[in-house]
Amino acid sequence: MNIARIVLDIPTQALDEAYTYAVPEGMDGIAVGCAVVVPFGGRRAVGFVVDVREPDEREADLFAGDQLTLTGIPAKMKPVERVVSRSFFDADGAACAEFLSQRYLAPLSSCVRLFTPPGGVPRMVRGHDGWRLEEPATKEVDVRWVRLAPGAAAFKPRKSAVKQIAILQALAAGELRVSDLTAEYGAVSSTLNSLAKHGAIEIFERRSLRGAPTGAEYAATAISQAAKPQLTDGQQRAVEAIDAAYHAHAGGCVVVDGVTGSGKTEVYLRAIETCVREGKSAIVLVPEISLTPQTVARFRGRFGDMVAVLHSRMSAGERFDQWDVIRSGAARVVVGARSALFAPVRDLGLVVIDEEHESSYKQDQAPRYVSRDVAAWMVARRGAALVLGSATPSIETLYRARHDPSCQLVRLPERANGKPMPQITVVDMAREFSGGSRRMFSRTLSAALHETLKARHKAVLMLNQRGFASFVLCRACGYVPTCPNCSTSLTYHERGNWLVCHHCGYKMHTPPTCPECGSPYLKKFGAGTQRVEAELVRLIDEFGDVTADVVRMDADTTSRKGAHEALLEKFGSSECAVLLGTQMIAKGLDFDEVTLVGVISADTQLRLPDFRSGERTFDLIEQVAGRAGRADLPGRVIVQTYSADSVPIRAAARYDRERFLADELGKRKALGYPPYVRLADVLVWGKWEDQVQEEARTVYAALRARVAEAGVTGWLMLPPVACVLSRLRGCFRYHITVKAPLDADIGAVFAPVFRSRKANRYVNVAVDVDPTSML
């Protein structure tokens, strides 16, 4: 008799380990990755099998003599009751889940869930009659099809059987769905049954893939042999470095540091070709906002139906179908956002993380993993290779490339087409204001936009905000309407005249006069995409001699399914257009006709009280600049700012990363921030501030005592303070910042504190290991 280690599907730190159950003799289908039903306390629970094995000597003693029950199972060991799913993951997936749980101090069940199909897991629910098993919300969809049978030639329908004759004639051209026949001929069930009885046709079921073209089936296809671009010297070096890391089977890493337009995607495609030809699979991660039809088309154009796509804009059914296609082995190349890293690929050979510096690769809920670090663990375990690509690699990645022998840096300093990077002009908006200009668009940007549209070219304007204006302020008394639930000002939206909180959703109508002093002088400060759009349309009208389509892309206009693709298609098909948007347009867009890029305000990121604010500002300018001049037409970039002398902006304007790094690394080393230390941020929040403060002090004391007990050195723990965003969705927020040496195992040191901590019904506590933001 075997035993199984099972992780209960109950996300709590109190059950954060695998439990041992006996596997009854003759139980079929139990394997690593299966969902099973097991007894737990006075109820039944669903769990995931992470190991099945024979008992060791100590466990075997339980099976001896009178300790066995009548069913042959030890009295002290409960049995698995039944298997309720196929295997969702293998031993590598189980090991990765345990790694995630330990490194990021997350409930083990939440980590295991990453490896299960979206909406495809049965679960226990509590009803009036107690606990019951609920079937998965999402399942396979089978469609009934019809085709001619071998006996069709011998079957002769009566002349009066008009419907039978018509169906047979239709099937002569090929297989058809029953629904198609119904649409054409009306009710056909009895006719089809009759034809089947006579052996003239066969009725069968075929898997349908939601979101795919009608009748689409996945099957491995040959790699496209269409003409491929000639590689530059830099691209060739990058491909060779990746091939060497892949064939070494040692978990090596290659950092592809290439300017925008240098052809990093072609490097990925060539490397994946080698991987797929040798029977391996590849995972390609791109930021959610960069997962455009353009990106997917590049991979499907090369690998056809071997490509599966996973991202949050797909329905649960579409994600389930794509997950299942990957599991079947038909899809060998997975392109997706962060969660695609846990897709059930067979024989993993390569993981590519494009735009690896993006903060969206950090999960913001348990398990709060960093995709780059998890991918490094995965490739090391499986003997695969990792590729980290970016025009602006993160400081942590550059540091690793310089100090880790297993990590190689390859630079692509020039664009693949040989065109120069666009010139970046910095406009000092404070000087503009003192010179009498009160407009949102500087004289420089206005003139450049006029010139661009007059030439019938396209422009991209970026604003890192949404809404019509940042906030409303009374010029008489200084009152600013704020959210009653969050410590933030409300954002003004012109449509509907609303003031909206973008954290909790609270909204109110904009008051006609100041609620504090009654003054009518309420001024809208700041600029959101709606206001910029209105000003842009007005400016184009003032030009008088040009016309252009204005396409706005932000969280509001892209909220509906398919809206993102539709807006990009509109921009691409227009003869002359301006694309106005937030950060989502800063990367992943490739339009030959774009000759002008304008940054309305570069100060938004720079002024945030976060140690990464300078790096993010530098990255954003470099990335959005790459949208201009990507083809034969020269490009230019205009950056408007009130901080024209700041190092991140000046360095970005000159493409001078070394100057930026010299300034930034000096600050980080002096203040103790990554890449020189590892961080952990312990967040404490609740409805009542005094209770939050008390719990934060208790947790702080426990963590200090644990660090002393563990005997580790070089750790710095800052006392609890209010977060920058001190109130959010009605909760007060405090945090404890922990700085540890680079080789410290934060999870192992802190695990006893968080796993033994008693839950507080009024106050929540979460730990974020390796945070990307401290707000």
Residue, then its C-alpha position, 0 to 999 in steps of 0.5 A: m500500500n502506498i502513501a500520498r502527500i496532499v496539499l489541502d485546497i484551503p489557502t491559510q498559513a495554518l495548513d501550510e504543509a502537505y498532509t500524509y494519507a493512505v492510498p487504498e489498494g486498487m485505487d486507480g488514477i492517483a498520481v502527482g498533480c491529481a485533485v482528490v477528496v480526503p477526510f479532514g477534521g469533521r469534514r471532507a476537503v479537496g487536495f492536490v497530490v504532490d507525492v505518491r510513494e511507498p512508506d518508509e520504515r517508520e511509516a511501514d510500522l503503522f501497517a503492521g498487525d493489529q494497527l490495521t483497520l478492516t480495510g487494511i489502512p492504519a488506524k492512525m492514517k486516514p485514506v484518500e477517498r477518491v480521485v476527482s481529476r486527472s493530473f494537472f502538474d508533475a513532480d517539477g510543478a510540485a517542487c516549484a510550488e514548495f519553492l514558492s511557498q518557502r521563498y515568498l512565505a505564501p500558503l502552499s495551496s495558493c502556490v499549487r493553484l498556479f499550476t492548475p487550469p483556470g476554472g477547471v478544478p473541483r472544489m468543496v462548498r458548504g450548503h444547507d446539507g453540509w459540504r459537497l463537491e462542486e464540479p469545475a466551473t469550466k470544462e472541455v466543450d465537445v461539438r458534434w460533427v458528421r462525416l460520410a461513412p464507408g457505407a455511404a457509396a452503397f446507400k441509395p436514399r429514396k427519391s422522396a428523402v430530400k433532406q437525406i439527399a441534401i445532407l449526403q451531397a453536403l458531406a461529399a465536400g467534407e466534414l460538417r458540424v451538426s449545428d451547421l446542418t441544422a442552420e441550413y436544413g432545420a431539424v436534422s436529428s432524426t435524419l442523421n440518426s436514420l443515415a447513421k443506422h444505414g451506415a451512410i454517415e458517422i456522428f462523432e464529437r470533436r473538441s472545440l477551442r473557445g476563441a479560436p476560428t470555427g473548426a480550428e484544431y491544434a496540431a504540431t506544424a512545421i516551422s515556417q520557412a518563409a524568408k527571414p531577415q538577415l541577422t545583424d552582428g549583435q543579433q548573431r552573437a545573442v543567438e549564439a549565446i542563447d544556443a550555447a546556454y540552451h545546449a549546456h543544460a545547466g540553467g544558464c541565463v543570457v541578458v539581451d540588452g538591446v535598444t528599441g528596434s534592435g531586433k530582440t524578437e527575431v533573436y527570441l524566434r531563432a533561439i526558439e526554433t532550435c529548441v522546438r526542432e529538438g523536441k523541447s518547449a519554450i515559454v515567452l513572457v511579455p508584459e500584459i500591456s505589450l501582449t498585442p496582436q502584433t506580438v502574437a502574430r510574430f510568433r504564430g507567423r513563425f510557429g503556426d498552431m504550435v503557439a498557445v496564448l495565455h493572458s487575462r483578457m481571455s475568458a476563463g473558457e478560452r484560457f482553459d482550452q489554451w492550457d489544455v492544448i499546452r498540456s496535450g503537447a500540441a502547443r510547444v511555444v507558450v506566449g503569455a503574461r506573468s502566469a504563463l510561466f506555470a503553464p504545463v509545458r512538456d520538456l521545457g527548454l527555454v524561458v524568455i522574459d521580454e521587457e524583463h524590467e517591467s514591474s508587472y512581472k511581480q505578483d501583487q497577491a500571495p504568492r507575491y513572486v518575482s517572475r524573473d527569479v522563479a524562472a531562474w529556479m525553474v531552468a536550473r532544475r530542468g536544465a533549460a536556459l533563461v533569456l532576459g531581454s530589454a532595452t532598459p534591463s533592471i538594475e538587479t539584472l545588470y548587477r547579476a550579469r556583472h557578478d554571476p558567472s552563469c549569466q552572460l550579457v549581450r548588447l545590441p547597441e544599434r537598430a536592426n535596420g541601421k536607422p539611428m535612435p531618435q533625437i530626444t528634446v527636453v522641454d523645461m515647462a517651468r521656463e515655458f510658464s515663466g515665458g507666458s505659455r499657459r498651455m498643456f502643449s509646449r511651443t516645441l511640441s505643438a510645432a512638431l505635431h503640426e509638422t508631423l500631421k502636415a506630412r501625413h505621418k503619425a504621432v504618439l503622445m503619452l501621459n502616465q495618468r487617466g481621468f480628466a484632471s488629477f484633482v480639484l482645488c479651491r483657490a480661496c481656501g486650498y480645499v481638495p476633495t479626497c476619498p473618505n476611504c483612501s488617503t488620496s485626492l479624487t480624480y476629476h472625470e469630465r464625462g458625467n462630471w464625476l470625482v472618482c477614487h481610482h483605488c476603491g471606486y468611490k465617486m461623487h459629483t463635482p460640487p459647484t462650490c467649495p464644501e468648506c468655504g463656499s467659494p465658486y473658484l474651484k480649479k481643476f489641476g493636473a491633466g488626465t487623458q480625457r483632458v489631454e484628448a480635448e486639448l489635442v482636438r482643439l489644438i489640431d483644429e487651431f492648426g487649420d490646415v491638417t486633420a487627424d484621427v485621435v485614438r485614446m488608449d487608457a484603462d477606461t477605453t480598453s476595459r471591454k474585451g477586444a477594445h485594445e486590439a480594435l483601437l490599435e487597428k484603428f490607429g494602424s489603418s488611419e492615414c494620419a493619426v495621433l495615439l494618445g495613451t498611458q504607459m500601455i503605449a510605451k512598449g510593444l507597438d511597432f508602426d512604421e509611420v510614427t515619426l513623433v513621440g511626445v511625453i506630456s509630463a515626465d514628472t509623474q513617476l519621478r516624484l513618487p516617494d519610492f526608491r525605484s522612481g528614478e529608474r522607472t522614469f529613465d526606463l519610461i523615456e527610453q522605452v517610449a522614445g523607441r516608438a519613433g523612427r522605427a522604419d525609413l522615416p526619421g523620428r524625434v522625441i519631445v519630453q515635457t517636464y518641470s524637472a529638466d535638470s534631474v539626472p534620470i531625465r537628462a541621462a535618458a535624453r542622451y541615451d546615457r545609461e552609465r551616467f544614470l547608473a553612476d548616480e543611482l547606484g551610489k544612492r542605493k548603496a548608501l541607503g541600502y537598497p537593491p541590488y546591494v540588499r534583499l528587501a522584505d516589506v511587511l504590510v499591516w492593515g485594518k479598519w481601526e488605526d490604533q489596532v493596526q499600530e498595536e499589531a504592527r508593533t507586535v509583529y515587529a517585536a516578533l520579527r526582531a526576536r526571530v532574527a536574534e534567535a536565528g543568529v543571522t547578521g547584517w539585517l536591518m529592520l525599520p520600526p513600523v510606520a504609516c505607508v505613503l498611501s496610508r489609507l486605502r479602501g477604508c483601511f489604515r496601512y502600516h509597514i515594516t521594512v526589512k533589509a537583509p544581505l543578498d544571500a539571506d533566506i528571508g523566507a526561512v528566517f521569518a517562516p516560524v513567525f508567520r506560520s505560528r501567528k494567530a489570526n487577528r480578525y480585525v487586522n491583516v498582515a502580509v509579507d512581500v519578499d523582494p517587493t518592487s514598490m514600497l508605497 
